[in-house]
Amino acid sequence: MAGFEEVEIMTKPVSREYEERWGRTLSIGEYIMSSAITAKKPVTNEGKEVTKNGY
């Protein structure tokens, strides 16, 4: 993934309110998830490797 390391995807179900807002009359709660993605991308600084969080 474009040089990123330690890529982590955390998912959780959406709230009933979110499902009703976006699904209107459809029951879409089992098809959508809330996700957060975190990763680190190595960066060099004067020959020393440091890491920086990427979003």
MMTF fields as JSON, N, C-alpha, C and O atoms, coordinates in Angstrom:
{
  "mmtfVersion": "1.0.0",
  "mmtfProducer": "UNKNOWN",
  "numBonds": 219,
  "numAtoms": 220,
  "numGroups": 55,
  "numChains": 1,
  "numModels": 1,
  "chainsPerModel": [1],
  "groupsPerChain": [55],
  "chainIdList": ["A"],
  "bondAtomList": [4, 2, 8, 6, 12, 10, 16, 14, 20, 18, 24, 22, 28, 26, 32, 30, 36, 34, 40, 38, 44, 42, 48, 46, 52, 50, 56, 54, 60, 58, 64, 62, 68, 66, 72, 70, 76, 74, 80, 78, 84, 82, 88, 86, 92, 90, 96, 94, 100, 98, 104, 102, 108, 106, 112, 110, 116, 114, 120, 118, 124, 122, 128, 126, 132, 130, 136, 134, 140, 138, 144, 142, 148, 146, 152, 150, 156, 154, 160, 158, 164, 162, 168, 166, 172, 170, 176, 174, 180, 178, 184, 182, 188, 186, 192, 190, 196, 194, 200, 198, 204, 202, 208, 206, 212, 210, 216, 214],
  "bondOrderList": [1, 1, 1, 1, 1, 1, 1, 1, 1, 1, 1, 1, 1, 1, 1, 1, 1, 1, 1, 1, 1, 1, 1, 1, 1, 1, 1, 1, 1, 1, 1, 1, 1, 1, 1, 1, 1, 1, 1, 1, 1, 1, 1, 1, 1, 1, 1, 1, 1, 1, 1, 1, 1, 1],
  "groupList": [{"groupName": "MET", "atomNameList": ["N", "CA", "C", "O"], "elementList": ["N", "C", "C", "O"], "formalChargeList": [0, 0, 0, 0], "bondAtomList": [1, 0, 2, 1, 3, 2], "bondOrderList": [1, 1, 2], "singleLetterCode": "M", "chemCompType": "L-PEPTIDE LINKING"}, {"groupName": "ALA", "atomNameList": ["N", "CA", "C", "O"], "elementList": ["N", "C", "C", "O"], "formalChargeList": [0, 0, 0, 0], "bondAtomList": [1, 0, 2, 1, 3, 2], "bondOrderList": [1, 1, 2], "singleLetterCode": "A", "chemCompType": "L-PEPTIDE LINKING"}, {"groupName": "GLY", "atomNameList": ["N", "CA", "C", "O"], "elementList": ["N", "C", "C", "O"], "formalChargeList": [0, 0, 0, 0], "bondAtomList": [1, 0, 2, 1, 3, 2], "bondOrderList": [1, 1, 2], "singleLetterCode": "G", "chemCompType": "PEPTIDE LINKING"}, {"groupName": "PHE", "atomNameList": ["N", "CA", "C", "O"], "elementList": ["N", "C", "C", "O"], "formalChargeList": [0, 0, 0, 0], "bondAtomList": [1, 0, 2, 1, 3, 2], "bondOrderList": [1, 1, 2], "singleLetterCode": "F", "chemCompType": "L-PEPTIDE LINKING"}, {"groupName": "GLU", "atomNameList": ["N", "CA", "C", "O"], "elementList": ["N", "C", "C", "O"], "formalChargeList": [0, 0, 0, 0], "bondAtomList": [1, 0, 2, 1, 3, 2], "bondOrderList": [1, 1, 2], "singleLetterCode": "E", "chemCompType": "L-PEPTIDE LINKING"}, {"groupName": "VAL", "atomNameList": ["N", "CA", "C", "O"], "elementList": ["N", "C", "C", "O"], "formalChargeList": [0, 0, 0, 0], "bondAtomList": [1, 0, 2, 1, 3, 2], "bondOrderList": [1, 1, 2], "singleLetterCode": "V", "chemCompType": "L-PEPTIDE LINKING"}, {"groupName": "ILE", "atomNameList": ["N", "CA", "C", "O"], "elementList": ["N", "C", "C", "O"], "formalChargeList": [0, 0, 0, 0], "bondAtomList": [1, 0, 2, 1, 3, 2], "bondOrderList": [1, 1, 2], "singleLetterCode": "I", "chemCompType": "L-PEPTIDE LINKING"}, {"groupName": "THR", "atomNameList": ["N", "CA", "C", "O"], "elementList": ["N", "C", "C", "O"], "formalChargeList": [0, 0, 0, 0], "bondAtomList": [1, 0, 2, 1, 3, 2], "bondOrderList": [1, 1, 2], "singleLetterCode": "T", "chemCompType": "L-PEPTIDE LINKING"}, {"groupName": "LYS", "atomNameList": ["N", "CA", "C", "O"], "elementList": ["N", "C", "C", "O"], "formalChargeList": [0, 0, 0, 0], "bondAtomList": [1, 0, 2, 1, 3, 2], "bondOrderList": [1, 1, 2], "singleLetterCode": "K", "chemCompType": "L-PEPTIDE LINKING"}, {"groupName": "PRO", "atomNameList": ["N", "CA", "C", "O"], "elementList": ["N", "C", "C", "O"], "formalChargeList": [0, 0, 0, 0], "bondAtomList": [1, 0, 2, 1, 3, 2], "bondOrderList": [1, 1, 2], "singleLetterCode": "P", "chemCompType": "L-PEPTIDE LINKING"}, {"groupName": "SER", "atomNameList": ["N", "CA", "C", "O"], "elementList": ["N", "C", "C", "O"], "formalChargeList": [0, 0, 0, 0], "bondAtomList": [1, 0, 2, 1, 3, 2], "bondOrderList": [1, 1, 2], "singleLetterCode": "S", "chemCompType": "L-PEPTIDE LINKING"}, {"groupName": "ARG", "atomNameList": ["N", "CA", "C", "O"], "elementList": ["N", "C", "C", "O"], "formalChargeList": [0, 0, 0, 0], "bondAtomList": [1, 0, 2, 1, 3, 2], "bondOrderList": [1, 1, 2], "singleLetterCode": "R", "chemCompType": "L-PEPTIDE LINKING"}, {"groupName": "TYR", "atomNameList": ["N", "CA", "C", "O"], "elementList": ["N", "C", "C", "O"], "formalChargeList": [0, 0, 0, 0], "bondAtomList": [1, 0, 2, 1, 3, 2], "bondOrderList": [1, 1, 2], "singleLetterCode": "Y", "chemCompType": "L-PEPTIDE LINKING"}, {"groupName": "TRP", "atomNameList": ["N", "CA", "C", "O"], "elementList": ["N", "C", "C", "O"], "formalChargeList": [0, 0, 0, 0], "bondAtomList": [1, 0, 2, 1, 3, 2], "bondOrderList": [1, 1, 2], "singleLetterCode": "W", "chemCompType": "L-PEPTIDE LINKING"}, {"groupName": "LEU", "atomNameList": ["N", "CA", "C", "O"], "elementList": ["N", "C", "C", "O"], "formalChargeList": [0, 0, 0, 0], "bondAtomList": [1, 0, 2, 1, 3, 2], "bondOrderList": [1, 1, 2], "singleLetterCode": "L", "chemCompType": "L-PEPTIDE LINKING"}, {"groupName": "ASN", "atomNameList": ["N", "CA", "C", "O"], "elementList": ["N", "C", "C", "O"], "formalChargeList": [0, 0, 0, 0], "bondAtomList": [1, 0, 2, 1, 3, 2], "bondOrderList": [1, 1, 2], "singleLetterCode": "N", "chemCompType": "L-PEPTIDE LINKING"}],
  "groupTypeList": [0, 1, 2, 3, 4, 4, 5, 4, 6, 0, 7, 8, 9, 5, 10, 11, 4, 12, 4, 4, 11, 13, 2, 11, 7, 14, 10, 6, 2, 4, 12, 6, 0, 10, 10, 1, 6, 7, 1, 8, 8, 9, 5, 7, 15, 4, 2, 8, 4, 5, 7, 8, 15, 2, 12],
  "groupIdList": [1, 2, 3, 4, 5, 6, 7, 8, 9, 10, 11, 12, 13, 14, 15, 16, 17, 18, 19, 20, 21, 22, 23, 24, 25, 26, 27, 28, 29, 30, 31, 32, 33, 34, 35, 36, 37, 38, 39, 40, 41, 42, 43, 44, 45, 46, 47, 48, 49, 50, 51, 52, 53, 54, 55],
  "secStructList": [7, 6, 6, 7, 3, 3, 3, 3, 3, 3, 3, 3, 3, 7, 7, 2, 2, 2, 2, 2, 2, 2, 2, 6, 6, 1, 7, 7, 6, 6, 6, 7, 3, 3, 3, 3, 3, 3, 3, 3, 3, 3, 3, 3, 3, 6, 6, 3, 3, 3, 3, 3, 3, 3, 7],
  "xCoordList": [0.832, 0.0, 0.869, 0.969, 1.477, 2.231, 3.248, 3.418, 3.925, 4.982, 4.528, 5.358, 3.257, 2.785, 3.049, 3.037, 3.285, 3.513, 2.478, 1.84, 2.323, 1.42, 0.032, -0.516, -0.521, -1.85, -2.882, -2.854, -3.779, -4.807, -6.163, -6.313, -7.142, -8.504, -9.387, -9.52, -9.991, -10.875, -12.309, -12.615, -13.183, -14.572, -15.498, -15.168, -16.656, -17.693, -19.038, -19.105, -20.095, -21.42, -21.815, -21.37, -22.649, -23.147, -24.31, -24.911, -24.613, -25.732, -27.068, -27.13, -28.109, -29.454, -29.828, -30.453, -29.444, -29.745, -29.068, -29.674, -27.8, -27.058, -27.716, -27.898, -28.066, -28.715, -30.023, -30.291, -30.825, -32.107, -31.894, -32.648, -30.88, -30.606, -30.231, -30.739, -29.347, -28.847, -29.653, -29.684, -30.304, -31.054, -32.51, -33.2, -32.976, -34.387, -35.27, -35.292, -35.973, -36.879, -36.214, -36.834, -34.965, -34.262, -33.498, -32.99, -33.415, -32.613, -31.204, -30.933, -30.315, -28.967, -27.907, -26.722, -28.32, -27.368, -26.431, -25.285, -26.872, -25.994, -25.038, -24.166, -25.179, -24.325, -23.314, -22.387, -23.465, -22.534, -21.834, -22.384, -20.626, -19.838, -19.156, -18.937, -18.833, -18.003, -16.569, -16.308, -15.641, -14.252, -13.267, -13.508, -12.17, -11.045, -9.801, -9.59, -8.98, -7.756, -6.567, -6.516, -5.618, -4.381, -3.203, -3.281, -2.113, -0.909, 0.289, 0.15, 1.445, 2.694, 3.449, 3.441, 4.096, 4.915, 6.315, 6.491, 7.309, 8.67, 9.15, 8.921, 9.81, 10.362, 11.803, 12.098, 12.703, 14.098, 14.393, 13.887, 15.216, 15.588, 17.088, 17.504, 17.893, 19.345, 19.912, 20.745, 19.452, 19.973, 19.351, 19.633, 18.505, 17.846, 16.4, 15.701, 15.975, 14.602, 13.665, 13.895, 12.616, 11.572, 10.246, 10.148, 9.223, 7.9, 6.933, 7.078, 5.951, 4.944, 3.606, 3.48, 2.592, 1.268, 0.685, 0.788, 0.077, -0.577, -2.059, -2.476, -2.862, -4.312, -4.849, -6.058],
  "yCoordList": [-1.191, 0.0, 1.246, 1.92, 1.557, 2.798, 3.061, 4.205, 2.022, 2.204, 2.266, 2.479, 2.089, 2.106, 0.768, -0.276, 0.812, -0.385, -0.444, 0.558, -1.6, -1.79, -1.211, -0.459, -1.569, -1.102, -1.873, -3.102, -1.146, -1.766, -1.157, 0.063, -2.018, -1.57, -2.064, -3.268, -1.125, -1.47, -1.156, -0.029, -2.147, -1.949, -2.165, -2.881, -1.535, -1.758, -1.464, -0.692, -2.061, -1.804, -0.338, 0.326, 0.148, 1.524, 1.545, 0.512, 2.73, 2.871, 2.761, 2.942, 2.469, 2.392, 3.739, 3.772, 4.84, 6.174, 6.397, 6.938, 5.975, 6.119, 5.279, 5.739, 4.054, 3.17, 3.78, 3.759, 4.314, 4.916, 6.18, 6.443, 6.952, 8.197, 7.908, 8.562, 6.933, 6.65, 5.605, 5.612, 4.707, 3.652, 3.994, 3.331, 5.041, 5.433, 4.224, 3.774, 3.698, 2.576, 1.221, 0.19, 1.2, -0.061, -0.475, 0.38, -1.753, -2.253, -2.511, -3.574, -1.55, -1.673, -1.893, -1.994, -1.968, -2.087, -3.264, -3.17, -4.371, -5.532, -5.427, -6.281, -4.407, -4.25, -3.127, -3.048, -2.257, -1.134, -1.223, -1.752, -0.702, -0.705, 0.648, 1.357, 0.987, 2.145, 1.638, 0.626, 2.317, 1.845, 2.967, 4.131, 2.594, 3.508, 2.793, 1.617, 3.503, 2.926, 3.689, 4.917, 2.964, 3.587, 2.858, 1.666, 3.586, 3.004, 3.875, 5.038, 3.301, 4.05, 4.043, 3.051, 5.149, 5.247, 5.659, 6.722, 4.839, 5.187, 6.452, 6.632, 7.303, 8.535, 8.622, 8.342, 9.003, 9.15, 10.614, 11.513, 10.837, 12.184, 12.153, 11.655, 12.681, 12.715, 11.32, 11.152, 10.335, 8.992, 8.175, 6.983, 8.792, 8.071, 7.789, 8.663, 6.562, 6.214, 6.6, 6.255, 7.316, 7.672, 7.264, 7.061, 7.139, 6.785, 7.939, 8.733, 7.999, 9.044, 8.393, 7.579, 8.732, 8.165, 8.681, 9.869, 7.796, 8.172, 7.927, 6.96, 8.77, 8.626, 8.545, 8.42],
  "zCoordList": [0.0, 0.0, 0.0, 1.025, -1.081, -1.276, -0.179, 0.243, 0.288, 1.26, 2.707, 3.59, 2.983, 4.365, 5.028, 4.376, 6.325, 7.122, 8.238, 8.563, 8.806, 9.944, 9.66, 10.466, 8.512, 8.131, 8.951, 9.002, 9.583, 10.412, 10.073, 10.024, 9.841, 9.556, 10.685, 10.904, 11.4, 12.511, 12.101, 11.71, 12.191, 11.801, 12.987, 13.933, 12.917, 13.917, 13.267, 12.31, 13.765, 13.199, 13.379, 14.315, 12.478, 12.597, 13.582, 13.879, 14.078, 15.006, 14.264, 13.048, 14.994, 14.424, 13.783, 12.724, 14.428, 13.896, 12.549, 11.624, 12.443, 11.178, 10.084, 8.957, 10.433, 9.465, 8.956, 7.754, 9.852, 9.446, 8.613, 7.677, 8.951, 8.216, 6.76, 5.848, 6.538, 5.195, 4.452, 3.221, 5.173, 4.507, 4.274, 3.499, 4.955, 4.894, 5.196, 6.341, 4.255, 4.511, 4.303, 4.563, 3.839, 3.609, 4.861, 5.587, 5.114, 6.22, 5.692, 5.132, 5.869, 5.318, 6.384, 6.068, 7.638, 8.739, 8.624, 9.062, 8.053, 7.941, 6.761, 6.605, 5.933, 4.751, 4.876, 4.07, 5.865, 6.01, 7.368, 8.333, 7.419, 8.646, 8.794, 7.811, 9.997, 10.282, 10.354, 11.006, 9.701, 9.663, 9.953, 9.631, 10.558, 10.765, 10.262, 10.561, 9.501, 8.955, 9.522, 9.449, 10.084, 10.558, 9.927, 9.63, 9.728, 9.137, 9.468, 9.847, 9.32, 9.5, 8.183, 7.454, 7.89, 6.69, 7.114, 7.709, 6.819, 7.21, 6.487, 5.291, 7.237, 6.682, 7.14, 8.301, 6.252, 6.657, 6.953, 6.281, 7.965, 8.382, 8.68, 9.726, 7.766, 7.907, 8.199, 9.089, 7.441, 7.589, 8.699, 8.816, 9.525, 10.611, 10.197, 9.683, 10.431, 10.082, 11.222, 12.381, 10.873, 11.836, 11.24, 10.03, 12.066, 11.528, 11.756, 12.686, 10.883, 10.931, 10.684, 9.769, 11.48, 11.268, 9.957, 9.654, 9.185, 7.937, 8.047, 8.685, 7.449, 7.502, 6.097, 5.904]
}
